[in-house]
């Protein structure tokens, strides 16, 4: 059994076939519930409204484009006036309230990180160690960590790696030398206090 169409185009196509068929078989189908002429009028009504809908949608798109251009022009004008007022009232920023505006926010300064906590060696091998630590409990947000090393007998601290996490493998370490390690948190404001130190002889 054929299925009744669902799309508008297919419905209209079938409707026209029915009208044509009713007119052709008028002697065999003399009294249809909806006569051929009535069905044809309903098809024409749908076509008329559909055409009007296309025109309306096109007009609506055009109107939206006009509205967007006008809104952009309005925003440009508003911003220009607000910048003008900011300059005119630079010594009296409270006057900007008259325009529903306010003074520019002062830039927020970024604090340097605090001290790295709980540094420890969690594993080691013939020429490597894995360091683990906890983020600072205070100060600004950490961007990265600098890992430093020195000889236990009082050598100079040297940078040996950088990490964005709180665990780092440090490889290619000399054997038979006692080293101390520490970690420093850094961000664009500067460096925090160095962590406590941990030592190991590989």
N, C-alpha and C positions, 0 to 999 in steps of 0.2 A: 504493500500500500504506500503511495507517495506521501511525503511529509509536507505539511504546509510550510512555506518559506518563512524565514525570520527577518531577513534584511529588508530594508525599505525598497531597494531596487528590485529585488526578486518578487516582493509582494506586488509592486506596481506592474511588473512584467506579467505575472499571473493574472492580475486583474484585467489587463488589456486583452489577454487571451480568452478570459471568460466572457468579456463583453463581445468580442468577435464571434466566439462560439455560440452565445445566446442569439445573436442576430442571424447567424447562419442557420441555426437549428430552431428558428422561431416557431415553426409548425409543430415540431416535436416537443418543444418546451415553451408552451404558450403563456404560462402564468408563473414565472419564477418569483420567489419571495421578494427579490430586489430586481426590478426590470433592468434590461441592458442600459437604457438611457440614464436611469438613476445611478447605476454603478459607474457609468462613464462620467457622470457629473461629479461623483465623489472622487474619482481618480483625478479629474481636472482640479478639484478643490485642493487635493494634496499637492499637485504640481504647482499650483499658484502659491500656496503657503511656503512650499519648499524654496521656490524662487525668491520669495520675499525674505525668507530666512537667510539665504545666501547673501542677499543685499544687506540685510541687517547686520550679519556677522562681519561683513567687509567694512561697513560703516563703523561698527563697534571697534574693530581693530584700528581703523584710522583715528577714531576719537581717543583711544588709549594712547596712540603715538603722540597725538597733539597734547594730551594731558601730561605725558611724560616730559615732553619738551618744555611745557609751561612750568612744570614743577622744578625741572632742572634750572630754568631761568630764575625762578623764585629763590631757590636755594643759593644760587650764585649771588643774587642781590642781598639776601640776608647775611651771608658770610662776609661780603664786602662791607656792609654797614657795621657789623660787629667788630671786624678788624679795625675799621675807622674809629669806632667808639673806644676800643681797647687802647689805641694810641692817644686819643683825646683825653681819656680818663686815666692815663697811666699813673698819675699822682693821686687819683681819687677813685680807686677801683670799685668802691662801694656804689658809685653812681651807675655802674653797669646794671645794677638791679632794676633800674628804670626801664631797661630794654629786655627784661626777663633773662638776663645773662649774669655772668659773674666773673671774677678775676680768674686768670689761669692758675691751675694748681701748681704749687711748687714741686719741682722734681724730687722724687723720693730717693734718698741716698741708700746705697747698698752697703751693709756692714760686712766686714771680713768674717770668715768663719771662726768658730771657737776651736778648742783643742780636741784633737782626735783622741778617742777613748779606747781602752781595753785592747791595746795592740798585743798580739801573741803570734807565736810560730805554731802552725797547726800541722805541718808536715815538713820533712826534709829528706834530701838524698845526698848523693856523693858530691854534687856541685850545685845544688839548688835548695831553696826554701820556699815555703808558701806562708805568706803573712796574712793575717786576718785582723780586722779592727772594727770599731764601732764609730759611726758618724758623731760629730760634735753635738753636744746637748744644747749649745747656745750659739749665738752669732748668726751671720748671714748664711744663705743657702750655699751649699758646696757645689762648685763646678767640677772639680777634679781633686785628686790626691797626688802629692809628690812623695815618692819613696826615697829615703836617703840611707847611706851606709857610711860607716867609718871603722877603722881598726880600733879594737878595744883599748889599746894602750895610749889612746889620745890623738888619733889621726884626725884629719879634717873631714867634715861631713861632705859627701858628694851625692849628687842626684843620680839615681840608677834606674828610675822608672816612673811612669805616671799611670794612674788608674782612675776610671770614673766610677768604679765599684769599691767595695770594702774588702776585697780579697785580691791578692796578687802573687803570681809565681815570679820569683826572682832567680834567674838561672845564671850559669857560667860564673859561679862564685869560686874563688880560690880555696883549695883544700888546705887544712892544717892552720888556717888563720882565724883568729877569733874576731868576728865582726859584730858590731852593734847596728841595729836598724831602728829607724823611726819614720813616722808618716806625718805629713803636714797637709791640712786642708787648704784649698785656695779657691778664690773666685775673682771677679774683676776688681773687687775692692782691695784685694791683697791676700796675704797669707795669715793663717791662724797660728796659734802657739803650737810648736812641735809636740808630738805625743811623747809619752814615756818611751824608753828604749827597751829592746829585747836583744839578747846576745846569743850567739851560737858558734861552734867550731865544727866545720864540715870535715 
